[in-house]
Amino acid sequence: MLNHEKYYSKLGASFKPSILTTVVLGAFEMAKQGKKLISFTGGSYDVPSLPITEIKKIYEDASDQDWADMLQYGATSGMGTLRSELSKFMAEAGIKANPSNEIIVTTGSQEAIDLVTRVFIDKGDTIIVGSPTYLAALSCFKQVNPKFVDVSIDVNGMNTVILEKKLKQMKAKGMKPKLLYLIPSFQNPDSSMMTIERRKHTLELIDEYDLIVLEDNPYGYICFEGNMPTPLAGMDNSDRIMYTSTFSKIVSPGMRIGWITANNEFISKMIEAKTNISICNDGLSQYAAYELLKRGTVAKQIPKMIKVYRKKRDLMLETMESYFPKKAKWDEPKGGLFLWVKFPNQFNTDEALNNAIQKGVSYIPGSLFFTKPIHNFMRLNYSLPSEQEIIEGIQILGRCLKEMV
């Protein structure tokens, strides 16, 4: 029998089945048994709200020349017309980006994180992250074996007083961190929103301590109160901030349209790195994305999704109040797609997951969002499940948790 293990690289050998795999396999087993699994896991789009009619119309209107352009190789940095529309779209949030040399269209924002990792991070480099923070960013960074420095996150985002304290400590020890990774607006997993004061303080600190920043903004447009908070990239003049966002939460996750903007020197390096990954994005999705922006569909879709997700958030909160254990604690999200739930320290949400799946509901254990093992949190998503599934699923999960907490 072939000894598979001996052929893997160190990186390949490091890929092990995760808790997410448990969720997928659990769903498969439930389906085989003819049972339903209500998923509060990924941040997927509300299915009835997908702009199906609008996208069908875009392709129906396409000329033969449009189709020829879509089906041919394109620029590694992305379709020029799409980059121009993205530049206008970001300008509304105060972000200035030259479409010719400061924007790359990526395969979702996940490719943008991968490009930053490839271009900027070496083994042993120090990355500052929130505690907790986005699990797939941590997974991407871990491929190059960096050192992590955690800074606590509260309802007002990353605590910049603690960030400054840790930067001073590192400087005193002769350590120089390379990158600060942030999700300032309704971050994943806890939907916290960084205050304007902390945003300004962050800008002061990155300049003082010579840091570059990756600002990840998939959720900022899903703002339940007022307008989207101004991104750090819209407040900065230092060229230190790389900013990424995506269509996944506001238009369609299946289109796989994301983008990253940075100074032209950084962008030129990332373009070269992207040629080794994908050469270019697919033309069909880029063309549709360009037309959706140009026709104003994206501008109309965002308030529609805010209304849908606010209603789902309220329904989940209301049901949790009635059915979750009294020892469970959470804050009301002011935007984004997730509810972050804290349990007593001794409770392990990793261990509780299998039992929940057997009862017909799944969630993401909080341990995946930390660089060190912390097991008493869970993340719940309200964007994908229907309103009826939210009520039913929270009732099931609440009963399950009450048996175990």
N, C-alpha and C positions, 0 to 999 in steps of 0.2 A: 504494500500500500504506500502511496506517495506521502512523504513527509512534507506537508505543506509549509509548516512553520519555518523550515530552514531557508526558504526562498524569499521571505519577506525582508524588506529594509527595516531599519529601526523605526521609521515612521509608520510603515505598513503594519508592523507587529503591534504598534501602539493602538491601532483601531480595534476596540472591543465592543461587543454588544452593550448598548447603553439602556438606561431606563426608558428612553424614547422607543427603543426596540421592543421593550416589554409592552408598551402601549399598543404598538402596531400589531404585534403578535396576539395580544389579548383581543383586539378588535377582530382579527381574522378568525380566532377560535369562537368568538361569540357569534360571528356571522355563520360559521359552519353549523352551529347549533340552532340556527334560526332565531337567535336573540339579538336585540338591539343594544348597541353601546353608545351612550350619549357622551360626546366628546367636548370637554372644556380645555382642550390641550392647545393646539396651534392657533396662531392669530389669523385664521383664514377669513375670507370675505363673506358677507351675508349673501347667500346665493340668489335670492329673488332680486337683489339690487344690482347685480352685474349688468353693465351697459351692453347687453347682447344686441339689441336692436340698433343702437348707434354704431357698433363696430361692424355689424352686417352691412349697414348702409355705406360705411366708408369703403369697404371692399367692392361693393356693387358700383360705386361711383368711380373707382380707379380706372385710369386709361391703360392702354396697352403699354405705353412708355412707363407708367407707374409700376406696372407689373414686372416689366423688364428690370427696372431699378431694384425692386424688392427681391427678385430672384437671383440677382448677381451679387458677387462679393461687394462689400462696402468698406468704408474707412474704418480703421481700428478704433478711432475715437468716437465713431458713431455717425449716423446720417446728419449732414450739415444742417438741413432744415429743422431736424428735431433738436439739435443743440441750440439753434437760434430760439426756438420756442421755449426750451428749458431755461435759457438765459432770461427771457422775459418773465417766465413763471417765478424764478428765484428773485428777480428784481422786486416783485411785489412784497417779498419778505425782507427787502433791504440788502440782498446779496448781489454784489456786482461780479459778473463772470463773463469774460470774453468768449463767445461761442467758438471762435476759431482755434484757440489754444489753451483754454482753461476749463474745459468740460470733457469728460469721457462718459459715453453711454455704456452702462455695465449690465450684466445679467443679474438684475436685482441689486440691492445694496450689499448683498453678501459677497459678490465678486469685488466690490469696492474695498471691503475689509480685507479680502485676500490680497488685492493689489498693494494696499498699504503695508501689509505684513511682509510681502515679498521684497518690496523696495526699501523699506526702512528698518526692519527688525532683524538683528542677528542673534545667534545663540548667546544667552546671558544678558542681553539688553533688558533694561528695566521699563516695564509698562505700568502706568498708574491707571487703575480701574475703580469703578464704584463697587461697593459691597452692599447689595447684590448688583449684577449687571447681566447683559444679554449673553445667554449661554453659547450661541453659535459664534459670537465674537471671541469668547474665551477659548472655544475649541479651535478656532482658526489661529489665534495667537500661539496656542500651546504647541503647534506643529514645529515651531522654531526654538522651543525650549527657552523662553525668556524668563526673567524674574518678574513677579507681580508684587506691586504694592497696592493694598486695598485702602480705600477711603470710604468711610461710612456714608450711606444714603439715608436721608429722612424725607419727610413729606415735602420739604423744600429743596429736594435735589441733593447733589453732592455737597457735603459740609466743607466749605472752603477754608474755614478756620483750621480744621483738622488737616486739610490738604496742605496749607501753608506750614503747619507744624511739621508734617512729614517731609516736606521739601527741605526745610531747615535742617532736620536731622540727617537727611541723606547728604546734603552739602557738607555738613560737619564731618561725616564719615568718608568724604571723598567720592561719594556715589553721584553719578549724573544720569537721571532718568531720561529716556529717549522720547516716549510718547505718552500723552494723556488721552484716554478713550472715554468719551462722554455721550450720554443720551439725555440732553438737558430737558427735553419736552416730553412729558408723560412716558417716562422711560420704561423699558422692558427689564424686569418683570413687575415693578411696583407702581407704575403709572405716576411717579412723583414728578413735580414740575419745579425746576430750578428758578429761584427768584431772580429778579433783575439785579439785586444787590450782589448775589452770589455770582451771577454771570459777569458783572463788572470786575469783581474781585478775581475771578478766574483769568480774565484777560490781563490783569495786572501781574498775576503770578507767572503766567506762561512767558511773559516778556522778561520778568526779573530773573527767572530760573532757566531761560533759554530752552523752552519745551516746544515741541510741535503737538498739534491736537488733531484727533479724528473725531469730528462731531457727527453723530449718527442721528438722523431725524426722520424715521419712518412714520412717527405717530403724531407729530406736532400739529398737522392739519386737522386731526380729529380732536378739536377743542370744544368742550361743552359750554364754556363760559367766555364769551367775547371772542377776540381774534387770536390766531396762533401767536404764541410768544415769539419775539424776535430772536432768531437763531444767533448764536455767538458769531457765526460767520458774517452776519449782517451788522455786527457791532465792531468788527475787528479791522484794523488797518496794518497789521504786522506781517501778513503773508504766512502766518504760522498755522492757520486753521485749514484743514481739509474737511470738506463738508459733503456728506452723502445723504441721499434720500431715494425714494422709490415710488413707483405706481402701485405697489402691492397692497397698500392699505387704503388708497383713495380711489383707485380705478379697477385694477385687476392683478392678482398675484400670478395668474397663469401667463400673462404677457411677458413676464420677467424683464421689465424695464426699470432700471435704476440708473443713477448717475453719480458722479463725483466731480467736485470742482475744487481747484487748488491753484496756487501760483503756477505759471507756465513751465517753470523748471521742474517742479514736482510732477506735473501732468505729463511732460515729455518722457520722464522715466517710467511712469505707470503705463503709458502707451506701449513702450517697448516690452514691458512685462506682460501686458495683455496679449501681445502677438504670440507668446508662448502658451497661452491658455485657450483662447477662443478665436484668434485672428480678428473676428468682428462679430457683432451681434446679428441676429437674424433680421432680414430686411422687412418681413411681414409685420412683426411686432413694432418695429421702429416706425414704419409708415403709419400704422394705426395710431401709435402714440402721438406722432406729429399732428395728424388730423384731429385727434381728440382735443389736443391743446389749441390748435388753430380755430376749431369750430366752437370753442367755449364749453365743450362737454365736461372737461375736468373741473372747470370753475362751477358748473352746475352740480356735478356729482358730489363734491365735497360737502356742501350743506345738507344734501340728501343723506349722506352717510352719517353725518353728525346726528341728525334727527333719529335715524334708525338705531345707532349705537347708544345714544343717550337713553332711549326707551328701554333697550335691552339691559343696559347697566342698571337702571332704576328697578327693573323687574328682578334682576339677580340680587340686588341689595335687599329688596323687600322680602324675597323668599328666604335669603340667608338669615335675616333677622328672626324669622319665625322658626327655622329648622336647624340652624347650626348650633353647635355646643356654645354655651355662654363663655367658655374659656378661650374661644377663638376670637381674634381681634383683626380688624381691617380698617382702612381709611377709604373714604369715598373718592373714586378717581374723578379728576376734573377734565379728563380727556384720555385718549388712547383706547386700548382694547382689553386691558387686564385688571383683575382684582388680585391683590397680594394678601394672603391670609397667614397670620402668625398664630401658632399653637404653643402650649407650655413647652419648656425646654426639653423635657424628657420624651415628648411625642415625636415619632419618626414617620414623616409622610412618605418616605421611600418604602418602608415596610407596609404601610397602610394601602399602597397603590393596588396591589394584587387583589386584596379583598374588595376594594371599590370596583375594580374591573369585573370581578365575578358578580357583583351586584348590579352592574350595567352602566357604570359611569367612570370616566377617566379624567385625570388632571395631570399637570406637570409638577413633580416634587421640587421644592425650592432648592435642594442641594445642588442642582445643576447650574445655579446662577451665582455660585460662590467659588472662590479659588481654594478655600479650605472647607472641610466637611461641616455643614450646618444643616440639620435635618428637620427643623420644626416649622417649615414654611411650605405653602403650596401656591401655585399660580393658576388662576381660573380665567378662561377666556369667554367673553360674552358675544363676540362678533359673529361666530359661525352658527351656533345652535339656534333653532327657532325659539320663539317665545314659549311655546308649549314644552319644548325640550329643556329650556332653562328651569321652568317650574318643576317639571318631573325630575330632572337630573339633580337639582339642588336638594329636593326632598329626599331622594335616594342617598345622596352623598351625606346629607346631614344626619340621617338615621345611622348610616354606616360609621360616621365619625363619633357620634354619641356613644356607640357601643365600645369604641376603642380609646377615647380620650379619658 
